[in-house]
């Protein structure tokens, strides 16, 4: 199940984040322990759980069905099945938003981490080819839910590996790298891939181990979706 973050004072499906989560948790409490085929919620109970009247409730249920949070099996509109996506929202953490300025600072720190990983972690068989924020960072929002960060890794060349001592397995190396980025902030949601073409689009390359100058030029040309025309700081790799 995907870990989801909601922002205070922002509406989701027309409802405040805290009120939405509370209503979903009340609804799920009605079906705890039931087998999937019997885990059904009536429209009446959903209206009660979210504290809305009939008109508002019908609109909310229609939205939740359209957004794949509720299923209406076999076209039966009186009994709705909560989906995994419904459970994601019910289990979400609700936080104060991440200001874009702070997100840029975190991105700069992430670039510093990438430089250190490539230059110093010689017992790790992986190195970082690129860092690329994506998702909500690429919007015009001044306040973000999270900082989605793509980490593109590749096998470290023999010239940049330690000559003595045990080299980690790739699995352990990937786990160590991911943990280092996540330790920067709980807002960072790291996605590690071995090819930047696998990153969700759109994205912006903030760190490139091979072409830091080209990355800087791209940020000057296109900005970072915040309208500033200035990208996040670019770190040069020593790897």
C-alpha positions in Angstrom: 0.0 0.0 0.0 1.3 3.4 -1.0 2.3 5.8 1.9 0.2 8.9 1.4 0.6 12.4 2.9 -2.2 15.0 3.2 -1.7 18.7 3.9 -3.7 20.6 6.5 -6.1 23.2 5.3 -6.2 21.7 1.8 -9.4 20.1 0.5 -9.5 16.6 -0.8 -12.7 15.5 -2.6 -14.2 18.7 -1.2 -13.3 17.8 2.4 -10.6 19.1 4.8 -7.7 16.7 5.2 -8.3 15.9 8.9 -12.1 15.6 8.4 -11.6 13.3 5.4 -9.2 11.0 7.2 -11.5 10.8 10.3 -14.5 10.0 8.2 -12.7 7.3 6.4 -11.5 5.7 9.6 -15.0 5.7 11.0 -16.2 4.0 7.8 -13.5 1.4 7.9 -14.2 0.6 11.6 -17.6 -0.7 10.4 -16.0 -3.5 8.3 -13.0 -4.5 10.4 -12.7 -8.3 10.5 -15.2 -8.9 7.7 -14.1 -11.0 4.6 -13.7 -8.8 1.5 -16.9 -10.0 -0.1 -18.9 -8.7 2.9 -17.0 -5.5 3.6 -19.7 -3.1 2.3 -20.7 0.4 3.4 -24.2 1.7 2.9 -24.8 5.3 1.6 -26.5 6.0 4.9 -23.5 5.0 7.0 -21.1 6.9 4.7 -23.1 10.1 5.2 -23.0 9.6 8.9 -19.3 8.8 9.0 -18.5 11.9 7.0 -21.0 14.1 8.8 -22.8 15.3 5.6 -26.4 15.5 4.6 -28.1 13.5 1.8 -27.3 15.9 -1.0 -23.6 16.4 0.1 -23.3 12.7 0.8 -24.5 11.6 -2.7 -22.1 14.0 -4.3 -19.2 12.8 -2.1 -20.0 9.1 -2.8 -20.2 9.8 -6.5 -16.8 11.5 -6.3 -15.2 8.6 -4.3 -16.5 6.1 -6.8 -15.2 8.1 -9.7 -11.8 8.5 -8.0 -11.6 4.7 -7.4 -11.8 4.9 -3.6 -15.2 3.1 -3.5 -16.4 0.3 -5.7 -20.1 -0.4 -6.4 -20.0 -4.1 -7.1 -22.3 -5.4 -9.9 -23.9 -2.0 -10.2 -25.5 -2.2 -6.8 -25.5 1.5 -5.6 -26.7 0.8 -2.1 -23.5 -1.1 -1.0 -20.0 0.2 -1.6 -16.7 -1.6 -1.1 -13.7 0.4 0.1 -10.7 0.0 -2.2 -7.0 -0.1 -1.3 -6.9 3.6 -2.3 -9.6 4.3 0.3 -7.4 2.6 2.9 -4.4 4.7 1.8 -6.2 7.9 2.5 -7.6 6.6 5.8 -4.0 5.7 6.8 -2.4 8.9 5.5 -0.4 11.2 7.7 -1.6 14.8 7.8 1.1 17.4 8.0 1.7 21.1 7.6 2.7 21.8 4.0 6.3 21.9 2.8 7.1 25.4 1.6 8.7 25.4 -1.9 11.7 27.3 -0.5 12.3 24.6 2.0 11.9 22.0 -0.7 14.7 23.7 -2.7 16.9 23.6 0.4 16.3 19.9 0.8 17.1 19.3 -2.9 20.4 21.1 -2.5 21.2 18.9 0.5 20.3 15.9 -1.5 22.8 17.0 -4.2 25.4 17.2 -1.5 24.6 13.7 -0.4 24.9 12.4 -4.0 28.3 14.0 -4.2 29.4 12.4 -0.9 28.0 9.0 -1.9 29.9 9.0 -5.2 33.1 10.4 -3.8 33.4 8.6 -0.4 31.2 5.5 -0.3 33.8 3.3 -2.1 32.6 0.1 -0.4 29.1 0.6 -2.0 28.9 -1.0 -5.4 26.5 1.6 -6.6 26.9 5.3 -7.4 24.4 8.0 -8.2 24.1 8.9 -11.8 21.3 11.5 -11.3 18.8 13.1 -9.0 15.5 14.3 -10.3 12.5 15.7 -8.4 9.1 15.0 -10.0 5.5 14.9 -9.1 4.2 17.9 -7.0 7.6 19.6 -7.2 6.9 20.2 -10.8 3.7 22.1 -10.2 3.3 25.8 -9.5 2.2 25.1 -5.9 4.0 27.2 -3.3 3.2 24.6 -0.6 3.9 20.9 -1.3 2.7 17.6 0.2 6.1 16.0 -0.2 9.4 16.1 -2.2 9.3 13.1 -4.6 12.9 12.4 -5.5 14.1 10.1 -8.3 17.5 8.5 -7.6 19.1 7.0 -10.7 21.9 4.6 -9.7 24.5 2.7 -11.7 27.2 0.2 -11.0 30.3 1.9 -9.6 33.4 1.6 -11.9 36.3 -0.5 -10.6 38.4 2.7 -10.5 36.1 4.2 -7.9 35.8 1.1 -5.6 37.7 0.4 -2.5 40.8 -1.7 -3.0 40.6 -3.3 0.4 37.8 -4.5 2.5 34.4 -6.0 1.8 32.3 -4.6 -0.9 28.5 -4.5 -0.1 26.0 -6.3 -2.1 23.9 -4.2 -4.5 20.8 -4.8 -2.4 22.5 -3.5 0.7 24.1 -0.7 -1.2 20.7 0.5 -2.6 19.2 0.2 0.9 22.0 2.4 2.4 21.6 5.0 -0.3 17.8 5.2 0.0 18.1 5.5 3.8 20.6 8.3 3.6 18.2 10.4 1.5 15.2 9.7 3.6 17.1 10.7 6.7 17.3 14.2 5.3 13.5 14.7 5.9 10.3 12.8 6.2 9.0 14.9 3.3 11.4 13.1 0.9 9.9 10.2 -0.9 12.7 8.5 -2.7 12.2 6.3 -5.8 15.3 4.4 -7.0 15.7 3.3 -10.6 18.5 2.2 -12.9 17.4 4.2 -15.9 16.1 7.8 -15.8 13.6 6.9 -18.5 11.8 5.0 -15.8 11.2 8.1 -13.7 7.6 9.6 -13.6 7.2 12.5 -16.0 7.6 15.4 -15.9 10.9 15.6 -13.9 13.9 17.9 -13.7 17.5 16.7 -13.3 19.0 18.5 -10.4 22.2 16.4 -10.2 24.0 14.7 -13.0 27.3 12.9 -12.2 28.5 13.2 -15.8 27.2 16.6 -17.0 26.7 19.1 -14.1 27.3 22.1 -16.4 24.7 20.9 -18.8 22.2 20.4 -16.0 22.8 23.9 -14.8 22.2 25.3 -18.2 18.9 23.4 -18.5 17.7 24.8 -15.2 18.6 28.4 -16.3 16.7 27.8 -19.5 13.5 26.1 -18.1 13.4 27.0 -14.4 12.0 24.6 -11.9 8.2 25.0 -12.4 8.0 27.5 -9.6 8.2 30.4 -12.1 11.5 31.7 -10.7 13.5 30.8 -13.8 16.2 29.5 -11.4 16.7 25.9 -10.8 17.7 24.2 -7.6 21.4 24.3 -6.8 23.5 21.9 -8.8 26.2 19.9 -7.0 29.3 18.7 -8.9 30.1 15.1 -8.5 33.6 13.9 -7.4 32.7 10.3 -8.3 
